[in-house]
Amino acid sequence: MAIHLCRDYNTQNVTTGNRTYIYAYLLAIFMRRVLGYSYVGDTNFNINSVGTLLIATGDTTPTAATPTFPPGNRAGINLGFQKEFFVSIPAGVRTVNLNDVGRILVLRSTSNPTFNSGIFVIVGFDIPTNSYIIDYRTLGDKPPVEPADSMNWYLYEKDTNCPTQGVGNTLKTSAEYRGDGNSTTPRIMLQSPHSTNYQVRICNESTADVATGPTTLTCPTTSVAVGLGGNASGDFLAGGSHSHAPQWANSSGVQYLGGAAGMSDGGGSIGTQFRVTMIGGDDGYGVAVFARRPGNGTQPTGFICVFGLPFNEPLPLPSNPAARLFTIGTGFSGSDNFGAREINDMGLQAGPIYSIINANNVSQGMSVSPFGVPVSCSASFWAYITGGGQNTGPQLDASASDTPFISSTELLPLDLIQGTTSGWNTGTTAIPVYPLAPRLMGTIPYVYEGRANFGDFSPSTDPGRSFQHMRRGLFIPWNGPNIIP
Amino acid sequence: MRSHTSDSTTSRAYRSLVKAFRGDGTPDVFGRNLSDYRIGYNTVDGTIPQSDVILCLPGVTNQFSLARVKLRSVKFTGTHVPQFHRIGANGEFLQITQFSGLCWPWDNTIHLGKILFYGT
């Protein structure tokens, strides 16, 4: 298994409200082109074939499950002194030009997956070498040299033109979930390369489904659901085997608010920029997405969304394969008049929407019970036995430091547990809607529990920078270049 | 518990950590604060969830340790489990006290009398 990173992508579209949909665009591209997820179906989210979004590639079968790069069709990086950030493109496939500046270059490196894989903004081009100059997101480290014809590459449209939002299904009533069927809202279904063949639905929820207040409708701006049996429109089925509670129940009832965990950036604030880091393995265990603010700002907050299949699943495995899947993120979107622009601030502490509205940074998670209905799921941290509320655990201890026993920061795997809360919706006591069926699922892939005062977005101090502390005591494997503060 | 060699003369009060059912705190942390029988039993598998215990040293500058030791002979359920209830598929633990959820290793013996002579 190789871990690939998308390192610190700087969102380019900061002038319109469409900015909040960039995360879905980046995530789908990262999964499809870097991690090797195959395409199942979509609606108005065509990143799969050459067209409006996919501009060019050396892959002659871009819609197939596995890419085909004939000899000479791959890219190279680091062409030498003062050309370190040049990516050579085969001239026979694409001639670099000014129109491509600001577009997105996707690279997949098998030799240096934590350095040279990722999604990069094109900031210039060089005609003599037919190269793009990319924003490599490094603090001094140069890309490891990879000669021409060594890396898969895909040229995508600017994030300004990413898929945004559409209207709801016109054949349904306002009481139903309407982001499916003939809805025009962009969504895509991808399938993991893992042997379980589980699927991930990334959906920019429709205008008929995105919650417009703490007691109105059910969804965040983008949901990320896991399950089985997705169709060519990019939908799971009502009553199907998946974690999207509003879609499963075919309901717009507020009791399902929070039951479609996903991504959103807190809304509002034209001009706000985010920096996106993603990590995943080519073995299909899932992805962890982090969006941070320049300067580590918190109004609006950043977020974490992590989903897939846990590591270290306890045996025996549940007979229902969907019960092995999880997604944790934010269950709603913030805006000026809703939630004080607070989402989870990159924390996996857990709580209902009510907690978010009271400015507690918590996440909501969903899974599927062994008997086939959506259930909650949560990260399970080590906590003081004597109690304390969310965000009071030992990883947030103000006096925490490297332990003197090993002169290093301790990192522990982070457990995942399902079926321990009956609702994420608004209210001091959430309306019960999910079964209580507690079950340890395993550990969250790529995310570890440590201490929160390590320094936000700082690499570990060992020579290889094995880990990066993101925020709130969450660490990810890194082994990549030095990090821009 | 004594600490490392450069702190050899001071006894430190470590704190017990258990798993939280949600995030990193209440509601629903194993032990005395877990009273909700609905999540204290896995009714699908017919089992009682239980947590390991590790010792942590927070709150002391330069002495922080997140997970110093794991207690091999202690587990915690919650206050929803009756005292002296056998825990595990082979009765390998026994609920010693109901008010704290403390469990000790056991050999699956069915014991009709009071196990702790002077109570708990």
Interface residues (C-beta under 8 A of the other chain):
Chain A: L348 Q349 A350 G351 V362 S363 S369 P370 F371 S378 A379 S380 F381 W382 A383 Y384 I385 T386 G387 G388 G389 Q390 N391 T392 G393 P394 Q395 L396 D397 S399 A400 S401 D402 T403 P404 F405 E410 L412 D415 I417 G419 T420 T421 L436 A437 P438 R439 L440 G450 R451
Chain B: S3 H4 S6 D7 R15 S16 L17 V18 K19 A20 F21 R22 G23 D24 G25 T26 D28 V29 F30 G31 R32 N33 R38 I39 G40 Y41 N42 T43 V44 D45 P49 V53 I54 C56 P58 G59 V60 T61 N62 Q63 F64 S65 L66 A67 R68 F76
